Amino acid sequence: MKRLKSLSSALKQPANHLNLHCGGHSLHFALCAHFSMENNQLQSVDTLVQDYLKHVCEDAELDAAPSRVAQVLARVAPSLQEEVEEKIKPLWHSIKISSVEEASDIFSQVMAQEFADGNTNWGRILTIFVFAGIIAKKLRQHGVPLTRENVEPICHCVTEFINTKATWISENGGWVLEHPKYQASQRIAVFLSMSDEVQTEEIIKDIFQHGKECFIPHYKPRSSHMDMVKLASYEEIALLPLTSWNIHQPAENDIREEALSAAEGLDLILVPGLGFDQTGNRLGRGKGYYDTYLNRCRQHPKGKPYTIALAFKEQVCDVVPASENDVKVDEILFEDN
């Protein structure tokens, strides 16, 4: 028991560290959508766990086809998995798991300790999957074949624990998707994320899933001019040319509806940035694209749409330098759990 408690303590440090960067990640939105959209939640989470274990243990005899959420997990989890395995190696090396029953029991005890302080965050949610993967690998090391018959009880144990956190995931996963301004908006402009920005792919998918209209930036080179042009589908993004910033956007000769050309204008703009302060000042990348565009929005008959900046907690500062030409955002969203 003492060793298992130490294991739980070892898990918390990488989990809490990851939470600082997890709020805007696609995993955040994918899990939220998973819990809010699936009718048979218990079965869907069990399939998700199977998908992840199959990814971790490539020779596991599982039939599950990777879901969209499982694919997100497969991208996000490996770095944390390596960090956790290294962190717990001294303790984990001395623990032998020779049966599925032992594996399930150890998982339950360690997770109970992990969440015993009553705190839940996205880093800890991810460690549920990660620790399940570590246990599955340990079983295989001790000669237990990862057949469907052996893995199913582990999946069931993990699924039951994840479902105890379903309410938290639904309530906290909304972030943007549950925001009243987002839900009330029909015509939404959203940036296509760079690697150091809050990831917006799940937001864009949600826009199309709910029949809203999506507009994305089209930057004009060597100027501060930007248009918000209509996107036909989420899948279309991958077909668009890449800019020098490694961002997809329509080609110069690709004629599309510009949001401000229609009487409806825009209802909401989701804005990126490098830094923000609590008064709404925003530090961009120095080109003035969004400030120029928001000033154009003010000239539209509908007026300026509501603006929400998507940020990591570390990007919110006490003061961000601003000039008279800068346009403040109406709200800054970041996860603070």
Secondary structure, 3 states (H helix, E strand, C coil): CHHHHHHHHHHHHHHHHHHHHHCCCHHHHHHHHHHHHCCCHHHHHHHHHHHHHHHHCCCCCCCCCCCHHHHHHHHHHHHHHHHHHHHHHHHHCCCCCCCHHHHHHHHHHHHHHHCCCCCCCHHHHHHHHHHHHHHHHHHHHCCCCCCHHHHHHHHHHHHHHHHCCHHHHHHHHCCCCCCHHHHHCCEEEECCCCCCCCCCHHHHHHHHHCCCEEEEEEECCCCCCEEEEEECCCHHHHHCCECCCCCECCCCCCCCCEHHHCCCCCCEEEECCCEEECCCCEECCCCCHHHHHHHHHHCCCCCCCEEEEECCHHHEECCCCCCCCCCCCCEEECCCC
